[in-house]
Amino acid sequence: MPIIRPVSDLRNNFTQLSTVLHAEDEPIFLTKNGVGDIVVMSIEHYEKQMARIDLYSKLETAETEIANGAKGKDAFELLRTLKRKNA
């Protein structure tokens, strides 16, 4: 369930908003005159989102390359090779 608060809470209850942001690890949607206006999130949540976007982008690139005929490597064989190198 999304956390929705009035934008005035940003000014009047900043400490409480910050506590909720970190405790819930979810963004807070702020409304202005009852209409969605902005979204606030913790730095940790933002960094997780950016890492997820980066991963999806890399996966999309790999899928496109494979669709265009690039040769992939077997994941299990690659892991075995890496384990041998690190042993």
Z-matrix of the N, CA and C atoms (Angstrom, degrees):
N
C 1 1.449
C 2 1.522 1 108.52
N 3 1.324 2 118.00 1 125.87
C 4 1.463 3 119.18 2 -178.44
C 5 1.530 4 111.71 3 -67.40
N 6 1.317 5 114.80 4 150.58
C 7 1.465 6 121.41 5 176.84
C 8 1.533 7 106.30 6 -93.99
N 9 1.319 8 116.16 7 118.54
C 10 1.463 9 121.76 8 -177.22
C 11 1.518 10 108.43 9 -122.20
N 12 1.315 11 115.34 10 127.59
C 13 1.474 12 121.20 11 -179.37
C 14 1.523 13 109.19 12 -138.07
N 15 1.333 14 117.64 13 158.34
C 16 1.468 15 119.79 14 174.78
C 17 1.530 16 110.13 15 -71.74
N 18 1.316 17 116.31 16 147.62
C 19 1.466 18 121.24 17 -178.64
C 20 1.532 19 111.44 18 -59.87
N 21 1.323 20 117.67 19 -25.56
C 22 1.470 21 120.58 20 178.80
C 23 1.526 22 111.29 21 -62.22
N 24 1.348 23 117.94 22 -24.66
C 25 1.465 24 120.50 23 177.01
C 26 1.524 25 111.78 24 -63.40
N 27 1.299 26 116.84 25 -25.28
C 28 1.463 27 120.04 26 178.20
C 29 1.523 28 110.11 27 -62.52
N 30 1.307 29 116.23 28 -38.32
C 31 1.463 30 121.07 29 179.73
C 32 1.537 31 111.48 30 -86.79
N 33 1.312 32 115.91 31 -44.13
C 34 1.463 33 119.56 32 -171.89
C 35 1.531 34 114.54 33 -85.73
N 36 1.327 35 117.73 34 -26.08
C 37 1.470 36 121.16 35 -175.52
C 38 1.527 37 111.60 36 -134.81
N 39 1.331 38 116.49 37 43.13
C 40 1.455 39 120.30 38 -175.28
C 41 1.529 40 112.00 39 -57.36
N 42 1.311 41 117.93 40 -45.54
C 43 1.465 42 121.05 41 -177.63
C 44 1.520 43 110.94 42 -60.88
N 45 1.310 44 117.01 43 -42.15
C 46 1.458 45 120.68 44 178.46
C 47 1.531 46 110.62 45 -64.94
N 48 1.340 47 117.18 46 -43.35
C 49 1.461 48 119.96 47 177.86
C 50 1.523 49 111.14 48 -60.05
N 51 1.318 50 116.08 49 -43.89
C 52 1.460 51 120.79 50 179.47
C 53 1.525 52 111.00 51 -60.84
N 54 1.309 53 116.03 52 -43.09
C 55 1.465 54 120.47 53 178.56
C 56 1.521 55 110.84 54 -60.80
N 57 1.323 56 116.85 55 -45.53
C 58 1.468 57 121.49 56 179.93
C 59 1.530 58 110.19 57 -64.56
N 60 1.331 59 117.27 58 -42.68
C 61 1.467 60 120.92 59 179.54
C 62 1.520 61 111.45 60 -56.28
N 63 1.319 62 116.74 61 -45.49
C 64 1.457 63 120.88 62 -177.48
C 65 1.533 64 111.80 63 -75.76
N 66 1.317 65 116.83 64 -36.45
C 67 1.467 66 120.18 65 -178.49
C 68 1.529 67 111.70 66 -70.72
N 69 1.315 68 117.22 67 -40.34
C 70 1.464 69 121.64 68 -175.95
C 71 1.522 70 113.02 69 -90.03
N 72 1.324 71 117.68 70 -19.20
C 73 1.473 72 123.26 71 -175.61
C 74 1.523 73 110.57 72 50.49
N 75 1.308 74 115.33 73 43.35
C 76 1.461 75 123.25 74 177.91
C 77 1.522 76 108.09 75 -136.27
N 78 1.325 77 117.28 76 152.21
C 79 1.471 78 118.94 77 175.78
C 80 1.528 79 110.69 78 -71.90
N 81 1.322 80 115.21 79 158.57
C 82 1.465 81 121.58 80 174.28
C 83 1.522 82 107.50 81 -112.28
N 84 1.331 83 115.90 82 128.70
C 85 1.453 84 121.83 83 177.94
C 86 1.525 85 107.88 84 -91.71
N 87 1.331 86 115.46 85 123.49
C 88 1.460 87 120.35 86 -179.03
C 89 1.521 88 109.51 87 -104.43
N 90 1.344 89 115.06 88 136.62
C 91 1.457 90 120.84 89 -178.30
C 92 1.518 91 110.56 90 -110.29
N 93 1.305 92 114.35 91 151.61
C 94 1.473 93 121.90 92 175.56
C 95 1.520 94 106.17 93 -125.50
N 96 1.329 95 116.15 94 119.39
C 97 1.464 96 121.77 95 -176.41
C 98 1.524 97 111.58 96 55.56
N 99 1.333 98 116.29 97 38.28
C 100 1.453 99 121.72 98 176.53
C 101 1.518 100 115.62 99 79.79
N 102 1.333 101 117.38 100 3.21
C 103 1.465 102 121.69 101 -178.32
C 104 1.522 103 108.74 102 -117.26
N 105 1.342 104 117.33 103 139.26
C 106 1.454 105 120.94 104 178.43
C 107 1.520 106 111.64 105 -52.90
N 108 1.342 107 116.62 106 134.73
C 109 1.464 108 120.42 107 -177.02
C 110 1.529 109 111.87 108 -127.24
N 111 1.343 110 118.05 109 -55.22
C 112 1.460 111 120.91 110 -178.29
C 113 1.528 112 110.28 111 -142.57
N 114 1.329 113 114.87 112 165.26
C 115 1.458 114 121.99 113 176.94
C 116 1.516 115 107.56 114 -123.31
N 117 1.332 116 116.38 115 135.84
C 118 1.465 117 122.18 116 179.36
C 119 1.528 118 107.50 117 -120.67
N 120 1.339 119 116.32 118 137.76
C 121 1.460 120 120.00 119 177.25
C 122 1.516 121 110.01 120 -143.69
N 123 1.329 122 115.84 121 160.55
C 124 1.459 123 120.61 122 178.08
C 125 1.524 124 109.52 123 -71.99
N 126 1.307 125 116.25 124 160.17
C 127 1.461 126 120.90 125 177.51
C 128 1.523 127 109.67 126 -61.23
N 129 1.326 128 117.11 127 -40.28
C 130 1.461 129 120.54 128 -179.77
C 131 1.526 130 110.93 129 -60.49
N 132 1.328 131 116.43 130 -44.38
C 133 1.462 132 120.20 131 179.63
C 134 1.528 133 110.21 132 -65.35
N 135 1.321 134 116.86 133 -41.68
C 136 1.463 135 121.65 134 178.53
C 137 1.527 136 110.54 135 -59.79
N 138 1.336 137 116.91 136 -45.59
C 139 1.461 138 120.62 137 -179.54
C 140 1.528 139 111.41 138 -63.38
N 141 1.330 140 117.18 139 -38.25
C 142 1.466 141 120.21 140 176.49
C 143 1.531 142 110.52 141 -63.40
N 144 1.317 143 116.28 142 -43.02
C 145 1.459 144 120.82 143 179.59
C 146 1.530 145 110.78 144 -62.66
N 147 1.330 146 116.87 145 -43.61
C 148 1.457 147 120.60 146 -179.84
C 149 1.531 148 110.82 147 -64.84
N 150 1.336 149 117.56 148 -39.51
C 151 1.462 150 120.91 149 177.72
C 152 1.521 151 110.21 150 -64.42
N 153 1.318 152 117.14 151 -40.26
C 154 1.470 153 121.57 152 178.66
C 155 1.530 154 110.32 153 -63.57
N 156 1.329 155 116.88 154 -43.89
C 157 1.468 156 121.16 155 178.60
C 158 1.523 157 110.15 156 -62.37
N 159 1.333 158 116.92 157 -41.98
C 160 1.462 159 121.02 158 179.06
C 161 1.533 160 110.27 159 -62.47
N 162 1.316 161 117.41 160 -44.04
C 163 1.462 162 121.61 161 178.66
C 164 1.524 163 110.89 162 -61.42
N 165 1.332 164 117.36 163 -46.47
C 166 1.462 165 120.53 164 179.29
C 167 1.530 166 111.03 165 -60.76
N 168 1.314 167 116.12 166 -38.57
C 169 1.462 168 120.78 167 178.74
C 170 1.529 169 110.53 168 -63.45
N 171 1.331 170 116.54 169 -43.82
C 172 1.469 171 120.25 170 178.83
C 173 1.523 172 111.19 171 -65.65
N 174 1.324 173 116.91 172 -39.36
C 175 1.466 174 120.50 173 177.54
C 176 1.528 175 111.01 174 -64.28
N 177 1.312 176 116.66 175 -40.43
C 178 1.459 177 120.38 176 178.76
C 179 1.527 178 110.53 177 -64.27
N 180 1.326 179 116.95 178 -41.58
C 181 1.462 180 120.99 179 177.69
C 182 1.525 181 110.55 180 -61.11
N 183 1.341 182 116.49 181 -45.36
C 184 1.466 183 120.56 182 179.79
C 185 1.523 184 111.27 183 -62.86
N 186 1.328 185 117.29 184 -42.89
C 187 1.462 186 120.31 185 179.31
C 188 1.525 187 111.31 186 -63.20
N 189 1.324 188 116.73 187 -39.19
C 190 1.468 189 120.91 188 178.17
C 191 1.522 190 110.49 189 -65.10
N 192 1.335 191 116.13 190 -43.05
C 193 1.458 192 119.98 191 179.06
C 194 1.528 193 111.03 192 -61.43
N 195 1.331 194 117.52 193 -43.75
C 196 1.461 195 121.56 194 179.40
C 197 1.529 196 110.42 195 -65.20
N 198 1.334 197 116.29 196 -41.21
C 199 1.468 198 120.11 197 178.45
C 200 1.529 199 111.42 198 -62.83
N 201 1.333 200 116.69 199 -27.61
C 202 1.459 201 121.50 200 179.87
C 203 1.528 202 112.37 201 -92.34
N 204 1.338 203 116.73 202 11.26
C 205 1.456 204 120.20 203 172.85
C 206 1.512 205 116.78 204 101.51
N 207 1.320 206 118.16 205 2.47
C 208 1.469 207 119.60 206 178.66
C 209 1.525 208 109.42 207 -65.53
N 210 1.307 209 116.11 208 145.17
C 211 1.463 210 121.20 209 178.32
C 212 1.521 211 108.78 210 -86.99
N 213 1.306 212 116.14 211 127.83
C 214 1.456 213 121.49 212 177.32
C 215 1.515 214 110.60 213 -93.65
N 216 1.323 215 115.85 214 171.41
C 217 1.457 216 121.39 215 176.60
C 218 1.522 217 108.07 216 -113.21
N 219 1.314 218 115.79 217 145.84
C 220 1.444 219 121.19 218 176.36
C 221 1.528 220 108.75 219 -67.56
N 222 1.312 221 117.26 220 125.60
C 223 1.468 222 121.82 221 -175.81
C 224 1.525 223 111.59 222 -61.57
N 225 1.325 224 117.36 223 -40.20
C 226 1.467 225 119.82 224 -178.80
C 227 1.530 226 111.04 225 -66.53
N 228 1.332 227 116.64 226 -40.57
C 229 1.469 228 120.19 227 178.28
C 230 1.525 229 110.49 228 -65.91
N 231 1.314 230 116.65 229 -40.25
C 232 1.461 231 120.44 230 177.86
C 233 1.521 232 110.92 231 -61.76
N 234 1.318 233 117.76 232 -43.25
C 235 1.466 234 121.44 233 178.29
C 236 1.523 235 111.71 234 -63.67
N 237 1.340 236 116.48 235 -41.02
C 238 1.472 237 119.77 236 177.04
C 239 1.527 238 110.74 237 -61.25
N 240 1.322 239 116.88 238 -43.04
C 241 1.468 240 121.46 239 179.18
C 242 1.527 241 110.53 240 -62.22
N 243 1.317 242 117.22 241 -44.19
C 244 1.463 243 120.94 242 179.71
C 245 1.533 244 111.22 243 -64.14
N 246 1.339 245 116.38 244 -39.80
C 247 1.465 246 119.52 245 179.08
C 248 1.520 247 110.56 246 -64.42
N 249 1.330 248 117.12 247 -40.07
C 250 1.472 249 120.36 248 179.03
C 251 1.525 250 110.65 249 -63.64
N 252 1.319 251 117.66 250 -40.54
C 253 1.470 252 121.54 251 -179.41
C 254 1.514 253 111.30 252 -66.94
N 255 1.320 254 117.62 253 -34.73
C 256 1.470 255 121.84 254 -177.52
C 257 1.527 256 112.68 255 -86.74
N 258 1.317 257 117.85 256 -8.13
C 259 1.473 258 120.72 257 -177.91
C 260 1.511 259 112.21 258 -80.35
